[in-house]
Amino acid sequence: MLTLEQIQNYQSEIQKIELSENNFKRVRKIAKAINYGLTFTELIKYILEHEKAILNNDFRKALFIETLFEDINYHRELQYLRKCDYENVANVYLNC
């Protein structure tokens, strides 16, 4: 579980990062492959990867996952993902 300090650091640093065009192409390719939507297991996998990326200060990977969520129109889940509120990401997904 992330500490408040880690979340604040992540939210501060993510503003300074941009993905490369190659990363955007990867996002689009993955999004096409999962255009049907994510299973709950896949959602949990991405939540865990997002948290792990922040723990490892790999903010570019966290941004990549957020961009993927945006690209597959998981906007409600994305707003909680950006706040690192993983429980509500899952709750929003399950209540759709």
MODELLER restraints for C-alpha pairs under 7 A, 6 or more apart:
rsr = mdl.restraints
at = mdl.atoms
rsr.add(forms.Gaussian(group=physical.xy_distance, feature=features.Distance(at['CA:7:A'], at['CA:84:A']), mean=6.85, stdev=0.5))
rsr.add(forms.Gaussian(group=physical.xy_distance, feature=features.Distance(at['CA:10:A'], at['CA:54:A']), mean=6.57, stdev=0.5))
rsr.add(forms.Gaussian(group=physical.xy_distance, feature=features.Distance(at['CA:10:A'], at['CA:59:A']), mean=6.77, stdev=0.5))
rsr.add(forms.Gaussian(group=physical.xy_distance, feature=features.Distance(at['CA:14:A'], at['CA:59:A']), mean=6.24, stdev=0.5))
rsr.add(forms.Gaussian(group=physical.xy_distance, feature=features.Distance(at['CA:14:A'], at['CA:63:A']), mean=6.97, stdev=0.5))
rsr.add(forms.Gaussian(group=physical.xy_distance, feature=features.Distance(at['CA:17:A'], at['CA:60:A']), mean=6.78, stdev=0.5))
rsr.add(forms.Gaussian(group=physical.xy_distance, feature=features.Distance(at['CA:27:A'], at['CA:68:A']), mean=5.47, stdev=0.5))
rsr.add(forms.Gaussian(group=physical.xy_distance, feature=features.Distance(at['CA:31:A'], at['CA:68:A']), mean=6.49, stdev=0.5))
rsr.add(forms.Gaussian(group=physical.xy_distance, feature=features.Distance(at['CA:31:A'], at['CA:71:A']), mean=6.41, stdev=0.5))
rsr.add(forms.Gaussian(group=physical.xy_distance, feature=features.Distance(at['CA:31:A'], at['CA:72:A']), mean=5.74, stdev=0.5))
rsr.add(forms.Gaussian(group=physical.xy_distance, feature=features.Distance(at['CA:35:A'], at['CA:72:A']), mean=6.36, stdev=0.5))
rsr.add(forms.Gaussian(group=physical.xy_distance, feature=features.Distance(at['CA:46:A'], at['CA:65:A']), mean=6.97, stdev=0.5))
rsr.add(forms.Gaussian(group=physical.xy_distance, feature=features.Distance(at['CA:47:A'], at['CA:86:A']), mean=6.56, stdev=0.5))
rsr.add(forms.Gaussian(group=physical.xy_distance, feature=features.Distance(at['CA:50:A'], at['CA:62:A']), mean=5.03, stdev=0.5))
rsr.add(forms.Gaussian(group=physical.xy_distance, feature=features.Distance(at['CA:50:A'], at['CA:65:A']), mean=6.64, stdev=0.5))
rsr.add(forms.Gaussian(group=physical.xy_distance, feature=features.Distance(at['CA:53:A'], at['CA:59:A']), mean=6.32, stdev=0.5))
rsr.add(forms.Gaussian(group=physical.xy_distance, feature=features.Distance(at['CA:53:A'], at['CA:61:A']), mean=6.08, stdev=0.5))
rsr.add(forms.Gaussian(group=physical.xy_distance, feature=features.Distance(at['CA:53:A'], at['CA:62:A']), mean=5.68, stdev=0.5))
rsr.add(forms.Gaussian(group=physical.xy_distance, feature=features.Distance(at['CA:54:A'], at['CA:62:A']), mean=6.60, stdev=0.5))
rsr.add(forms.Gaussian(group=physical.xy_distance, feature=features.Distance(at['CA:66:A'], at['CA:78:A']), mean=6.53, stdev=0.5))
rsr.add(forms.Gaussian(group=physical.xy_distance, feature=features.Distance(at['CA:69:A'], at['CA:75:A']), mean=6.93, stdev=0.5))
rsr.add(forms.Gaussian(group=physical.xy_distance, feature=features.Distance(at['CA:69:A'], at['CA:78:A']), mean=6.14, stdev=0.5))
rsr.add(forms.Gaussian(group=physical.xy_distance, feature=features.Distance(at['CA:70:A'], at['CA:78:A']), mean=6.78, stdev=0.5))
rsr.add(forms.Gaussian(group=physical.xy_distance, feature=features.Distance(at['CA:76:A'], at['CA:92:A']), mean=6.96, stdev=0.5))
rsr.add(forms.Gaussian(group=physical.xy_distance, feature=features.Distance(at['CA:77:A'], at['CA:89:A']), mean=4.75, stdev=0.5))
rsr.add(forms.Gaussian(group=physical.xy_distance, feature=features.Distance(at['CA:77:A'], at['CA:92:A']), mean=6.14, stdev=0.5))
rsr.add(forms.Gaussian(group=physical.xy_distance, feature=features.Distance(at['CA:77:A'], at['CA:93:A']), mean=6.71, stdev=0.5))
rsr.add(forms.Gaussian(group=physical.xy_distance, feature=features.Distance(at['CA:80:A'], at['CA:86:A']), mean=6.74, stdev=0.5))
rsr.add(forms.Gaussian(group=physical.xy_distance, feature=features.Distance(at['CA:80:A'], at['CA:88:A']), mean=6.26, stdev=0.5))
rsr.add(forms.Gaussian(group=physical.xy_distance, feature=features.Distance(at['CA:80:A'], at['CA:89:A']), mean=5.55, stdev=0.5))
rsr.add(forms.Gaussian(group=physical.xy_distance, feature=features.Distance(at['CA:81:A'], at['CA:89:A']), mean=6.19, stdev=0.5))
